[in-house]
Amino acid sequence: ALSVSHCFSRKMGVSGVDTVQVEHAKTEDPSRQQISADENEEVAKRLANSGGSFTILQATPEDVDILARAEEEWMKFFSRPDAEKKTYAGKGGRGGPTDSLMLWGNGYSVYRAVRHQFHVVLGDADAQQWPSEEARRLALELAERMKRHCTGVLSKLAPEVERRRSETEAEDGDPSVLDIFWYPNADAENSVSGGNMSDHVDPGLLTIEAPSCVPGLDCFDGRDWVAVEQPEYATRGQLIMFCGEDLEISSGKVVRATRHRVSRPKAGSGGGGGAGPPPPC
C-alpha cells in the first residue's frame, strides 16, 4: 500500500462510495495527463457535503503505470532479509531549509512484525538512504503526481487553506509525507486488536492512496466501517482520498477527519498466511 499525505506542518472524504468518473484532460505534453479543474471541483463538492468519510476517483493512465512499476520495485526491497532492511532506518531529527520538518520515523521501520513501513518527508526526501536509485525515482515521481491531485482538490475545497499551506511550503519545505507499507498478514500473535493497524485519523490535510492488491483499508462513514479496497468500492486503477485532522480544524469542523484502520484479510481472500515476500499484485 502506498499513500501520500498532503500536510500543513506535520493526511478529505465523502459519505458513501460515489465514484468520480474522470475524463483525463490532456496538456500540451501528451505524456503528462492530469485531472481538470472542473473535476477537482466536483471531488471537492462531494467532500464538502459529506461530513467526512472518503471518496474514490479515477487515476490517470500515467498514475496507474507509475504505481505498478513502483510496487514492483518496492516489493524487491520488502522481500530482503529483515536485518538488511533495518540498515535503511533514518536518523530522525529535523530537516528542510529552516529545520522545521520533523523527520522522526523516516526511512524503514517495522512494528511488531505486523507492519513494515518506509517513511519519507518530501521536503527532505534524501534525509534517509534509499534502497535503490530506481526505488527513489519512482517513489518521488508517484508522490509528486499524488500531491498534485491533493493540491487541485484542496484549492477548490478550501482555497485559503491551500494558499497558506503553499506559503508555508515555500518557506519551510514540504511537510507532506510518502508512506509505503507492507503487511505480511502472517498469523502473528502481535497483531493489533486482530488487525494490522488500529483505527485512527491522520494528522494533516489530505491522504490519497491506491488500493492495495490485498484489501485491508476500512474507512468509517459515520455509521459503519466500509471495506473500501473491496472491488465493489475501489478497484485497481482508482485512488482513495480522505481527510485529516488539520483539515477538520482549519475548516471549522465542516469536514471531519476520517477514521480508518487496516484489517487483516479473511481466509481465502489471497492475503497470504506467512511472513514471506509480498504477493504479486
DRENDREN-38447 format. One line per 2 residues: number of its first residue (from 1); their letters; for each residue x, y, z of N, C-alpha, C. Coordinates in Angstrom, 1 decimal, always signed. Each point is the difference from the previous one (the first is absolute). Last residue first. Layout:
N
NUM> a> X,Y,Z,X,Y,Z,X,Y,Z  ...
END
This chain:
281
281> cp> +0.8,-8.5,-7.3,-1.2,+0.7,-0.1,-0.6,-0.2,-1.4  +3.3,-3.2,+3.3,+0.0,+0.9,-1.2,-1.4,+0.6,-0.1
279> pp> +1.9,-1.1,+4.9,-0.5,-0.7,-1.2,+0.0,+0.9,-1.2  +3.7,+0.3,+4.0,-1.3,+0.5,-0.4,-0.6,-0.8,-1.2
277> pg> +3.6,-2.6,+3.1,+0.0,+1.2,-0.9,-1.5,+0.4,-0.3  +0.3,-2.9,+4.3,+0.9,+0.1,-1.1,-0.2,+1.2,-0.8
275> ag> -2.1,-2.0,+4.2,+0.7,+1.2,+0.0,+1.0,+0.1,-1.1  -5.0,-2.5,+0.1,+1.3,-0.1,+0.6,+0.7,+1.3,-0.1
273> gg> -4.3,-0.9,-1.8,-0.1,-0.5,+1.4,+1.3,-0.2,+0.6  -3.1,+2.7,-4.3,+1.2,-0.6,+0.5,-0.2,-0.5,+1.4
271> gg> -3.3,+2.1,-3.0,+0.8,+0.9,+0.8,+1.3,-0.6,+0.5  -4.1,-1.5,-2.6,+1.2,+0.2,-0.7,+1.0,+0.9,+0.7
269> sg> -4.4,-1.8,+1.4,-0.1,+1.3,-0.8,+1.3,+0.3,-0.7  -1.1,-3.7,+3.2,-0.4,-0.3,-1.4,-0.1,+1.2,-0.9
267> ak> -0.4,+0.8,+5.2,+0.5,-1.2,-0.6,-0.6,-0.2,-1.4  +0.2,+5.0,+1.6,-0.6,-1.2,+0.5,+0.6,-1.2,-0.7
265> pr> +2.8,+4.5,+1.0,-0.9,-0.6,-0.9,-0.6,-1.2,+0.5  +1.3,+4.2,+3.1,+0.6,-1.2,-0.6,-0.9,-0.6,-1.0
263> sv> -0.1,+5.3,+1.2,-0.4,-1.3,+0.5,+0.8,-1.1,-0.7  +0.4,+5.5,+1.2,+0.4,-1.0,-1.0,-0.3,-1.3,+0.6
261> rh> -2.2,+5.3,+0.6,+0.8,-1.1,+0.5,+0.4,-0.9,-1.1  -2.5,+5.3,+1.2,+0.3,-1.2,-0.8,+0.9,-0.9,+0.7
259> rt> -3.1,+5.0,+0.2,+0.5,-1.1,+0.8,+0.3,-1.2,-1.0  -0.1,+5.4,-1.2,-0.5,-1.4,-0.3,+0.6,-1.0,+0.9
257> ar> -1.2,+5.5,+0.7,+1.1,-0.9,-0.3,-0.6,-1.4,-0.1  -3.1,+4.1,-1.2,+0.5,-0.7,+1.1,+1.2,-0.9,-0.4
255> vv> -2.5,+4.9,-1.6,+0.5,-1.3,-0.5,+0.7,-0.8,+1.1  -1.8,+3.9,+1.3,-1.0,-0.2,-1.1,+0.4,-1.4,-0.7
253> kg> +2.4,+2.3,+3.7,-0.7,-1.3,+0.2,-1.1,-0.2,-1.0  +3.1,+3.7,-0.2,-1.0,+0.2,+1.1,-0.8,-1.2,+0.2
251> ss> +3.8,+0.3,-2.9,-1.3,+0.2,-0.7,-1.1,+0.3,+1.1  +4.6,-1.0,+1.2,+0.0,+1.3,-0.8,-1.3,+0.2,-0.7
249> ie> +0.5,-3.9,+2.7,+0.2,+1.2,+0.8,-0.1,+1.2,-0.8  -0.2,-4.1,-2.3,-1.2,+0.1,+0.9,+0.1,+1.3,+0.8
247> ld> +3.7,-1.2,-2.6,-1.1,+0.5,-0.8,-1.2,+0.2,+0.8  +3.7,-1.9,+2.1,+0.3,+1.4,-0.3,-1.2,+0.6,-0.8
245> eg> -0.1,-4.7,+0.9,-0.3,+0.8,+1.2,+0.2,+1.5,-0.3  -0.8,-3.2,-4.3,+0.7,-0.1,+1.3,-0.4,+1.1,+1.0
243> cf> -2.3,-2.9,-4.7,+0.4,+1.2,+0.7,+0.7,-0.3,+1.3  -0.4,-2.8,-5.0,-0.8,+0.3,+1.2,+0.8,+1.1,+0.8
241> mi> -0.2,-3.3,-5.0,+0.4,+1.3,+0.7,-0.8,+0.2,+1.2  +1.6,-4.0,-4.0,-0.8,+0.3,+1.2,+0.5,+1.3,+0.7
239> lq> +0.2,-2.3,-5.4,+0.7,+0.6,+1.2,-1.0,+0.3,+1.1  +0.6,-3.6,-4.7,-0.7,+1.1,+0.7,+0.8,+0.5,+1.1
237> gr> +1.3,-3.7,-2.6,-0.2,+1.0,-1.0,-0.8,+1.2,+0.5  -0.8,-4.6,+2.3,+1.3,+0.4,-0.6,-0.2,+0.9,-1.1
235> ta> -4.1,+0.1,+3.2,+0.8,-1.1,-0.7,+1.3,+0.6,-0.4  -4.4,+0.9,+3.7,+1.1,+0.6,-0.8,+0.8,-1.2,-0.6
233> ye> -4.5,-1.0,+1.6,+0.2,+1.4,+0.3,+1.2,+0.6,-0.8  -1.4,-4.6,-0.3,-1.2,+0.8,-0.2,+0.1,+1.4,+0.4
231> pq> +3.7,-3.1,+0.5,-0.3,+0.3,-1.4,-1.3,+0.8,-0.1  +2.9,+0.4,+4.5,-0.7,-1.1,-0.6,-0.5,+0.5,-1.4
229> ev> +2.1,+2.8,+3.3,+0.9,-0.6,-1.1,-0.6,-1.2,-0.6  -2.0,+2.6,+3.6,+0.0,+0.8,-1.2,+0.9,-0.6,-1.1
227> av> -3.0,-1.4,+4.3,+1.2,-0.6,-0.5,+0.2,+0.6,-1.4  -2.7,+2.1,+4.3,-0.1,-0.3,-1.4,+1.3,-0.5,-0.4
225> wd> -3.0,+0.9,+4.8,+1.3,-0.1,-0.6,-0.2,-0.6,-1.4  -3.8,+3.1,+2.4,+0.6,-1.3,+0.0,+1.4,+0.0,-0.6
223> rg> -2.5,+4.1,+1.0,-0.9,-1.0,+0.5,+0.7,-1.4,+0.2  +2.3,+3.8,-1.6,-0.9,+0.7,+0.9,-1.0,-1.0,+0.7
221> df> +3.5,-1.4,-3.0,-0.8,+1.0,-0.8,-1.0,+0.8,+0.9  +5.1,-2.7,+0.3,-1.3,+0.1,+0.7,-0.8,+1.1,-0.7
219> cd> +3.9,-3.5,-2.1,-0.3,+1.4,+0.4,-1.4,+0.0,+0.7  +4.3,-3.8,-1.4,-1.4,+0.3,+0.4,-0.2,+1.4,+0.4
217> lg> +3.8,-3.5,-2.7,-0.3,+1.3,+0.5,-1.5,+0.1,+0.2  +2.1,-3.9,-2.0,+0.2,+0.1,+1.5,-0.5,+1.3,+0.6
215> pv> +1.0,-3.5,-4.9,-0.9,+1.0,+0.7,+0.2,-0.1,+1.5  +3.5,-1.1,-3.9,-0.7,-0.8,+1.0,-0.8,+1.0,+0.8
213> cs> +2.3,+1.9,-3.4,-0.4,-1.2,-0.7,-0.6,-1.0,+1.0  -0.4,+5.3,+0.9,+1.0,-1.1,+0.0,-0.5,-1.2,-0.7
211> pa> -1.4,+5.3,-0.9,-0.4,-1.3,+0.6,+1.1,-1.0,-0.1  +1.4,+5.1,+0.1,-0.5,-0.9,-1.0,-0.5,-1.3,+0.8
209> ei> +0.1,+5.3,+1.9,+0.8,-1.3,-0.2,-0.7,-0.8,-1.0  +0.2,+5.1,+3.0,-0.4,-0.7,-1.3,+0.8,-1.2,-0.1
207> tl> -1.5,+4.1,+3.9,+0.7,-1.2,-0.4,-0.5,-0.6,-1.2  +0.1,+5.2,+2.6,-0.6,-1.1,-0.9,+0.9,-1.2,+0.0
205> lg> +0.8,+3.5,+3.4,-1.1,+0.5,-0.8,-0.7,-1.1,-0.8  +2.8,-1.3,+4.5,+0.2,+1.2,-0.9,-1.3,+0.3,-0.7
203> pd> +0.9,-3.8,+3.2,+0.2,+1.3,+0.6,-0.1,+1.2,-0.9  -2.7,-5.0,+0.1,+1.3,+0.5,-0.4,+0.1,+1.5,+0.4
201> vh> -2.9,-3.9,+2.5,-0.1,+1.0,-1.0,+1.4,+0.5,-0.3  -1.9,-5.0,+1.9,+0.6,+1.2,+0.3,-0.4,+1.1,-1.1
199> ds> -0.3,-5.8,+1.7,-0.6,+1.2,-0.6,+0.6,+1.3,+0.6  +3.1,-4.4,-0.4,-1.2,+0.3,+0.7,-0.6,+1.3,-0.6
197> mn> +3.0,-3.8,-2.6,+0.1,+1.3,+0.6,-1.3,+0.4,+0.6  +0.6,-4.4,-1.5,+1.3,+0.4,-0.3,+0.3,+1.4,+0.5
195> gg> -3.5,-3.6,+2.5,+0.2,+0.6,-1.3,+1.4,+0.4,-0.3  -1.9,-1.9,+4.1,-0.4,-0.9,-1.0,+0.2,+0.6,-1.4
193> sv> +1.4,+2.4,+3.8,-1.4,-0.3,+0.2,-0.6,-0.8,-1.1  +4.6,+0.7,-1.0,-0.6,+1.1,+0.7,-1.5,-0.2,+0.1
191> sn> +4.1,-3.9,-0.3,-0.9,+0.8,-0.8,-0.6,+1.1,+0.9  +3.3,-3.7,+0.9,+0.2,+1.4,+0.4,-0.9,+0.9,-0.8
189> ea> +0.6,-4.8,-0.5,-0.7,+0.2,+1.3,+0.0,+1.5,+0.4  +0.0,-2.1,-5.2,+0.9,+0.4,+1.1,-0.8,+0.3,+1.3
187> da> -0.5,-2.0,-4.9,-0.8,-0.3,+1.2,+0.8,+0.4,+1.3  +0.7,+2.6,-4.8,+0.3,-1.3,+0.6,-0.9,-0.2,+1.3
185> np> +0.4,+3.8,-3.4,-1.2,-0.8,+0.3,+0.3,-1.4,+0.5  +2.9,+4.0,-1.5,+0.2,-1.4,-0.4,-1.2,-0.9,+0.2
183> yw> +0.6,+5.3,-1.2,-0.6,-0.8,+1.1,+0.2,-1.4,-0.4  +2.3,+5.0,-1.5,-0.2,-1.4,-0.3,-0.5,-0.7,+1.3
181> fi> +0.4,+5.5,-2.2,-0.2,-1.1,+1.0,+0.0,-1.4,-0.6  +1.5,+5.6,-0.7,-0.1,-1.3,-0.7,-0.1,-1.1,+1.0
179> dl> -0.6,+5.7,-0.2,+0.1,-1.2,+0.8,-0.2,-1.2,-0.9  +1.1,+5.7,-0.2,-0.3,-1.2,-0.8,+0.3,-1.2,+1.0
177> vs> -1.2,+5.6,+0.9,+0.8,-1.2,+0.2,-0.5,-1.1,-1.0  +0.2,+5.8,+1.0,-0.7,-1.1,-0.4,+0.8,-1.3,+0.0
175> pd> +1.4,+4.6,+1.0,-0.1,-1.0,+1.1,-0.8,-1.2,-0.4  +3.2,+3.9,-2.6,-1.2,-0.8,-0.1,-0.1,-1.0,+1.1
173> gd> +2.7,+4.9,+0.3,+0.1,-1.3,-0.7,-1.3,-0.8,+0.2  +0.8,+4.6,+1.5,+0.6,-1.0,+0.9,+0.2,-1.3,-0.7
171> ea> -1.7,+3.9,-2.4,+0.9,+0.6,+1.0,+0.7,-1.1,+0.8  -3.3,-1.0,-3.3,+1.0,+0.8,-0.7,+1.1,+0.5,+1.0
169> et> -3.9,-2.3,+1.6,+1.0,-0.9,-0.7,+1.1,+0.8,-0.6  -3.4,+2.4,+2.0,+0.8,-0.7,+1.0,+1.0,-0.9,-0.6
167> es> -3.2,+2.1,-2.8,+1.0,+1.0,+0.5,+0.9,-0.6,+1.0  -3.5,-2.7,-1.7,+1.0,+0.3,-1.0,+1.0,+1.0,+0.5
165> rr> -3.7,-0.9,+2.8,+0.9,-1.2,-0.1,+1.1,+0.3,-1.0  -3.3,+3.2,+0.3,+0.9,+0.1,+1.2,+0.9,-1.2,+0.0
163> re> -3.2,+0.1,-3.4,+0.9,+1.1,-0.1,+1.0,+0.1,+1.1  -3.5,-3.2,+0.2,+1.1,-0.4,-1.0,+1.0,+1.2,-0.2
161> ve> -3.7,+0.8,+2.8,+0.8,-1.0,+0.6,+1.2,-0.4,-1.0  -3.4,+2.8,-1.6,+0.9,+0.7,+1.0,+1.0,-1.0,+0.7
159> pa> -3.3,-1.7,-3.1,+1.0,+0.8,-0.6,+1.0,+0.7,+0.9  -3.2,-4.3,+0.1,+0.3,+1.0,+1.0,+1.2,+0.8,-0.5
157> lk> -2.3,-3.0,-2.9,-0.8,-0.3,+1.2,+0.3,+1.1,+1.0  +2.3,+0.0,-4.2,-1.4,+0.2,-0.2,-0.8,-0.1,+1.3
155> sl> +4.6,-0.8,+0.0,-0.1,+1.4,-0.5,-1.5,+0.3,-0.3  +1.3,-4.4,+1.3,+0.0,+0.9,+1.1,-0.2,+1.5,-0.4
153> vg> +0.4,-3.4,-3.3,-1.3,-0.1,+0.7,+0.0,+1.0,+1.1  +4.0,-0.3,-2.5,-1.1,+0.5,-0.8,-1.4,-0.1,+0.7
151> tc> +3.9,-1.6,+2.2,+0.0,+1.4,-0.1,-1.1,+0.5,-0.9  +0.5,-4.7,+0.4,-0.4,+0.6,+1.2,+0.0,+1.6,+0.0
149> hr> +1.7,-2.4,-3.8,-1.5,-0.3,+0.2,-0.5,+0.7,+1.3  +4.6,+0.2,-0.8,-0.7,+0.9,-0.9,-1.5,-0.2,+0.1
147> km> +2.8,-2.9,+2.4,+0.0,+1.3,+0.6,-0.8,+1.0,-0.8  +1.0,-4.3,-1.7,-1.1,+0.0,+1.0,-0.2,+1.3,+0.7
145> re> +3.6,-0.4,-3.1,-1.3,-0.1,-0.7,-1.1,+0.0,+1.0  +4.3,+0.0,+1.7,-0.3,+1.3,-0.6,-1.3,-0.1,-0.7
143> al> +1.6,-4.0,+1.9,-0.3,+1.0,+1.0,-0.4,+1.3,-0.6  +1.7,-3.3,-2.8,-1.3,-0.3,+0.4,-0.5,+1.0,+1.0
141> el> +4.4,+0.4,-1.3,-0.9,+0.3,-1.1,-1.4,-0.3,+0.3  +3.2,-1.3,+3.1,-0.1,+1.5,+0.0,-0.9,+0.5,-1.2
139> al> +1.0,-4.7,+0.4,-0.7,+0.5,+1.2,-0.3,+1.5,+0.0  +2.7,-2.1,-3.4,-1.4,-0.3,-0.1,-0.8,+0.5,+1.1
137> rr> +4.7,+0.6,+0.2,-0.6,+0.8,-1.2,-1.5,-0.3,-0.1  +2.5,-2.4,+3.3,-0.1,+1.4,+0.3,-0.8,+0.8,-1.1
135> ae> +1.1,-4.5,-0.7,-1.1,+0.1,+1.1,-0.2,+1.4,+0.3  +3.6,-0.9,-2.9,-1.3,-0.2,-0.7,-1.2,+0.1,+1.0
133> es> +4.4,+0.2,+1.6,-0.3,+1.2,-0.7,-1.3,-0.1,-0.7  +0.7,-2.9,+4.4,+0.5,+0.1,-1.3,-0.3,+1.3,-0.6
131> pw> -0.9,-0.8,+4.6,+0.4,-1.3,-0.4,+0.7,-0.1,-1.3  +0.3,+4.5,+3.0,-1.0,-0.7,-0.8,+0.5,-1.4,-0.4
129> qq> +1.0,+3.5,+4.4,+0.6,-0.7,-1.1,-1.2,-0.7,-0.7  -0.8,+4.6,+2.6,+0.3,-1.4,+0.3,+0.5,-0.6,-1.3
127> ad> -1.1,+4.5,-0.1,+0.5,-0.1,+1.4,+0.3,-1.4,+0.4  -1.8,+2.0,-4.2,+1.2,-0.8,+0.0,+0.6,+0.0,+1.4
125> ad> -4.0,+2.4,-1.1,-0.2,-1.3,-0.4,+1.2,-0.9,+0.0  -2.2,+4.4,+1.8,+1.4,-0.4,+0.2,+0.1,-1.5,-0.3
123> gl> -4.1,+2.2,-0.7,+0.8,+1.2,+0.0,+1.5,-0.3,+0.4  -3.5,-3.4,+0.0,+0.3,+0.4,-1.4,+0.9,+1.2,+0.0
121> vv> -0.2,-4.1,+3.4,-0.5,+1.4,+0.1,+0.4,+0.7,-1.3  -0.7,-5.5,+1.1,+0.8,+1.1,-0.6,-0.7,+1.3,+0.2
119> hf> +0.1,-5.7,+1.6,-0.6,+1.3,+0.2,+0.9,+1.1,-0.5  -1.3,-5.6,+0.0,+1.1,+0.9,-0.4,-0.6,+1.4,-0.1
117> qh> -1.3,-5.1,+2.6,-0.3,+1.4,-0.5,+1.3,+0.6,-0.5  -2.9,-4.8,+2.0,+1.3,+0.5,-0.5,-0.3,+1.3,-0.7
115> rv> -2.8,-3.2,+3.8,+0.0,+1.1,-1.0,+1.4,+0.5,-0.3  -0.8,-3.8,+2.9,-1.3,+0.1,-0.7,+0.0,+1.0,-1.1
113> ar> +3.6,-1.1,+3.3,-0.1,-1.0,-1.1,-1.3,+0.0,-0.8  +1.2,+3.3,+3.5,-0.4,-1.3,+0.6,-0.2,-1.1,-1.1
111> yv> +1.2,+4.4,-2.0,-0.8,+0.0,+1.2,-0.4,-1.4,+0.3  +4.0,+2.8,-3.0,-0.9,-1.2,+0.1,-0.6,+0.1,+1.3
109> sy> +2.9,+3.4,-3.8,-0.4,-0.4,+1.4,-0.9,-1.2,-0.1  +3.3,+3.7,-3.4,-0.6,-1.3,+0.3,-0.3,-0.2,+1.5
107> gn> +0.4,+5.1,-1.9,+0.7,-1.3,-0.4,-0.8,-1.2,+0.4  -0.9,+4.2,+3.0,+0.2,-0.1,-1.4,+0.8,-1.2,-0.3
105> gw> -1.5,+1.6,+4.4,-0.7,-1.1,-0.7,+0.3,-0.1,-1.4  +0.6,+4.7,+2.0,+0.0,-1.2,+0.8,-0.8,-1.1,-0.7
103> lm> +1.0,+4.7,-1.4,+0.5,-1.2,-0.7,-0.1,-1.2,+0.8  -2.1,+5.3,-0.5,+0.3,-1.1,+0.9,+0.3,-1.2,-0.8
101> ls> +0.6,+5.4,-1.2,-0.6,-1.3,-0.4,+0.4,-1.1,+1.0  +1.7,+4.6,+0.0,-1.3,-0.1,+0.6,-0.7,-1.3,-0.3
99> dt> +4.5,+2.3,-1.3,+0.0,-1.0,+1.0,-1.4,-0.2,+0.7  +1.0,+2.7,-3.9,+0.0,+0.7,+1.3,+0.0,-0.9,+1.2
97> pg> +0.2,-1.6,-4.7,+0.8,+1.2,+0.0,+0.1,+0.8,+1.3  -0.8,-5.4,+0.2,-0.6,+1.1,-0.8,+0.8,+1.3,+0.1
95> gr> -0.4,-3.9,+4.0,+0.6,+0.3,-1.3,-0.7,+1.1,-0.7  +0.9,-3.1,+5.1,-0.8,+1.0,-0.8,+0.7,+0.2,-1.3
93> gg> -0.1,-4.7,+3.2,+0.4,+1.4,+0.1,-0.8,+1.0,-0.8  +1.3,-5.4,-1.1,-1.0,+0.9,+0.7,+0.5,+1.4,+0.1
91> kg> +2.0,-4.1,-2.2,+0.5,+0.5,+1.3,-0.9,+0.9,+0.7  -1.3,-4.3,-3.5,+0.6,+1.4,+0.1,+0.5,+0.4,+1.3
89> ay> -0.1,-5.1,-2.4,-0.7,+0.9,+1.0,+0.6,+1.4,+0.0  +1.4,-4.1,-2.5,-0.6,+1.1,-0.7,-0.9,+0.9,+0.9
87> tk> +2.1,-4.2,+1.3,+1.1,+0.9,-0.3,-0.5,+1.3,-0.7  -2.8,-3.8,+0.9,+0.1,+0.9,+1.2,+1.2,+1.0,-0.2
85> ke> -1.0,-3.5,-3.2,-0.9,+1.1,-0.1,+0.2,+1.0,+1.1  +2.5,-4.0,+0.0,+0.5,+0.9,-1.0,-1.0,+1.2,-0.1
83> ad> -1.1,-3.5,+2.9,+1.3,+0.7,+0.5,+0.5,+1.0,-1.0  -3.8,-2.8,-1.1,-0.3,+1.1,+0.9,+1.3,+0.8,+0.5
81> pr> -0.2,-2.3,-4.9,+0.1,-0.5,+1.4,-0.2,+1.2,+1.0  -2.2,+0.5,-4.8,+1.3,-0.1,+0.5,+0.0,-0.5,+1.4
79> sf> -3.8,+1.3,-2.7,+0.3,-1.4,+0.0,+1.4,-0.3,+0.5  -1.8,+4.4,-0.6,-0.7,-0.6,+1.2,+0.3,-1.5,+0.0
77> fk> +1.7,+2.5,-3.7,+0.6,+0.5,+1.3,-0.6,-0.8,+1.2  -1.7,-0.8,-4.3,+1.3,-0.5,+0.0,+0.7,+0.4,+1.4
75> mw> -4.2,+1.8,-1.1,-0.1,-1.4,+0.4,+1.4,-0.7,+0.1  -0.4,+4.3,-1.8,+0.0,+0.0,+1.5,-0.2,-1.4,+0.5
73> ee> -0.2,+0.7,-4.7,+1.4,+0.4,+0.5,+0.0,-0.1,+1.5  -4.1,-0.7,-2.1,+0.9,-1.1,-0.4,+1.4,+0.3,+0.6
71> ea> -3.3,+3.3,+0.5,-0.3,-1.1,+0.8,+1.0,-1.2,-0.3  +0.3,+3.9,-2.7,+0.5,+0.2,+1.4,-0.3,-1.2,+0.9
69> ra> -1.7,-0.1,-4.4,+1.5,-0.1,+0.0,+0.6,+0.2,+1.4  -4.7,+0.6,-0.6,+0.4,-1.4,-0.3,+1.5,-0.2,+0.1
67> li> -1.7,+4.4,+0.3,-0.3,-0.8,+1.2,+0.4,-1.5,-0.2  +0.4,+3.0,-3.6,+1.0,+0.2,+1.0,-0.2,-0.8,+1.2
65> dv> -3.3,-0.3,-3.4,+1.3,-0.5,-0.5,+1.1,+0.2,+1.1  -4.2,+1.9,+0.8,-0.1,-1.4,+0.0,+1.3,-0.7,-0.4
63> de> -0.5,+4.7,-0.4,+0.0,-0.4,+1.4,+0.1,-1.5,+0.1  -0.6,+1.8,-4.2,+1.4,+0.1,+0.5,+0.1,-0.3,+1.4
61> pt> -4.3,+0.1,-2.0,+0.8,-1.2,-0.5,+1.5,+0.1,+0.5  -3.5,+2.3,+3.2,+0.4,+0.2,-1.4,+0.8,-1.2,-0.5
59> aq> -3.7,-0.4,+4.0,+1.3,+0.3,-0.3,+0.3,+0.3,-1.5  -4.7,+0.5,+2.9,+0.7,-0.8,-1.0,+1.4,+0.5,-0.2
57> li> -3.0,+0.3,+4.6,+0.2,+0.6,-1.3,+0.8,-0.8,-0.9  -3.0,+0.2,+5.1,+0.8,-0.8,-0.9,+0.0,+0.7,-1.4
55> tf> -0.8,+1.3,+5.7,-0.5,+0.0,-1.4,+1.0,-0.8,-0.9  -1.7,+0.7,+5.7,+1.0,-0.3,-1.1,-0.6,+0.2,-1.3
53> sg> -1.4,+2.0,+4.7,+0.3,-1.4,-0.1,+1.1,-0.2,-1.0  -2.9,+4.3,+2.1,+1.3,-0.6,+0.3,+0.0,-1.5,-0.1
51> gs> -3.4,+3.5,-1.1,+0.1,-0.1,+1.4,+1.2,-0.8,+0.4  -1.8,+1.4,-4.6,+0.0,-1.4,+0.6,-0.1,-0.1,+1.5
49> na> +0.4,+3.7,-3.5,-1.4,-0.4,+0.4,+0.0,-1.2,+0.8  +4.1,+1.8,-1.7,-0.6,+1.0,+0.9,-1.4,-0.4,+0.5
47> lr> +2.3,-2.8,-3.2,+0.7,+0.0,+1.3,-0.7,+1.0,+1.0  -1.4,-0.1,-4.4,-0.4,-1.3,+0.6,+0.6,+0.0,+1.4
45> ka> +1.3,+3.6,-2.7,-1.4,+0.1,+0.4,-0.5,-1.3,+0.8  +4.3,+0.0,-2.0,+0.0,+0.9,+1.2,-1.5,+0.1,+0.5
43> ve> +0.8,-2.3,-4.0,+0.4,-0.8,+1.1,-0.1,+0.8,+1.3  -1.0,+2.2,-3.9,-1.0,-1.0,+0.2,+0.4,-0.8,+1.2
41> en> +3.1,+3.1,-1.6,-1.1,+0.7,+0.7,-1.1,-1.0,+0.3  +3.6,-1.5,-2.5,+0.5,+0.2,+1.4,-1.2,+0.7,+0.8
39> ed> -0.7,-0.6,-4.5,-0.1,-1.3,+0.6,+0.5,+0.2,+1.5  +0.3,+3.7,-2.8,-1.4,-0.3,+0.2,-0.1,-1.3,+0.8
37> as> +4.3,+1.3,-1.4,-0.5,+0.8,+1.1,-1.5,-0.3,+0.3  +2.9,-4.0,-2.2,-0.3,+1.4,-0.3,-0.5,+0.7,+1.2
35> iq> +3.6,-4.1,-0.3,-1.4,+0.2,+0.2,-0.3,+1.5,-0.1  +4.1,-2.2,-2.8,-0.4,+0.3,+1.4,-1.5,+0.2,+0.1
33> qr> +4.6,-1.9,-3.3,-1.4,+0.3,+0.1,-0.3,+0.2,+1.5  +4.4,-0.4,-3.3,-0.3,+0.5,+1.3,-1.5,+0.4,+0.1
31> sp> +2.2,-1.4,-4.1,+0.4,-1.1,+1.0,-0.3,+0.4,+1.4  -0.9,+2.8,-3.9,-1.0,-1.1,+0.2,+0.5,-1.0,+0.9
29> de> +0.8,+5.4,-0.2,+0.8,-1.2,+0.0,-0.9,-1.2,+0.2  -2.1,+3.9,+0.1,+0.7,+0.1,-1.2,+1.0,-1.2,-0.2
27> tk> -4.0,-1.2,+3.1,+0.7,+1.2,-0.1,+0.8,+0.1,-1.4  -4.7,-2.8,+1.5,+1.4,+0.0,-0.5,+0.6,+1.4,+0.0
25> ah> -4.0,-2.5,+3.1,+0.3,+1.1,-0.9,+1.4,+0.0,-0.4  -3.6,-4.0,+1.5,+1.3,+0.6,+0.3,+0.3,+1.1,-1.1
23> ev> -4.5,-1.9,+2.4,+0.5,+0.0,-1.4,+1.3,+0.8,+0.1  -2.7,-2.8,+4.0,+0.8,+1.1,-0.5,+0.3,-0.2,-1.4
21> qv> -3.6,-1.4,+4.2,+0.5,-0.5,-1.2,+0.7,+1.2,-0.7  -1.1,-1.2,+5.2,+0.1,+1.1,-0.9,+0.6,-0.5,-1.3
19> td> -3.0,-2.7,+3.9,+1.2,+0.1,-0.8,+0.0,+1.2,-0.9  -2.4,-1.3,+5.0,-0.2,+0.5,-1.4,+1.3,+0.0,-0.7
17> vg> -1.5,-1.7,+4.6,+1.1,-0.5,-0.9,-0.2,+0.5,-1.4  -1.4,+1.7,+5.5,-0.4,-0.9,-1.1,+1.2,-0.2,-0.9
15> sv> +0.3,+4.3,+2.4,-0.8,-1.1,+0.6,-0.5,-0.8,-1.2  +4.7,+2.6,-0.2,-1.4,+0.2,-0.4,-0.8,-1.2,+0.6
13> gm> +5.2,+3.0,+0.8,-0.8,-1.2,-0.1,-1.5,+0.2,-0.4  +5.8,+1.4,+1.1,-1.2,+0.8,-0.3,-1.0,-1.1,-0.3
11> kr> +8.5,+0.4,+4.3,+0.0,-0.5,-1.3,-1.2,+0.8,-0.4  +7.1,+4.7,+4.4,+0.4,-1.4,+0.5,+0.0,-1.0,-1.0
9> sf> -1.3,+4.6,-0.4,+1.3,+0.0,+0.6,+0.3,-1.3,+0.6  -3.5,+0.4,-3.4,+0.4,+1.3,+0.4,+1.4,-0.1,+0.5
7> ch> -1.7,-3.7,-3.6,+0.0,+0.5,+1.3,+0.2,+1.5,+0.2  -1.2,-4.9,-3.0,+0.2,+1.5,-0.3,-0.2,+0.7,+1.3
5> sv> +1.4,-5.3,-1.3,-0.8,+0.9,+0.9,+0.4,+1.4,-0.2  +0.1,-5.1,-2.6,+0.6,+1.3,+0.1,-0.9,+0.9,+0.8
3> sl> +0.9,-5.7,-0.8,-0.8,+1.1,+0.2,+0.8,+1.3,+0.1  -0.2,-5.7,-1.4,+0.8,+1.2,-0.1,-0.9,+1.2,+0.3
1> a> +0.4,-5.8,+0.7,-0.9,+1.2,+0.0,+0.9,+1.2,+0.0
END
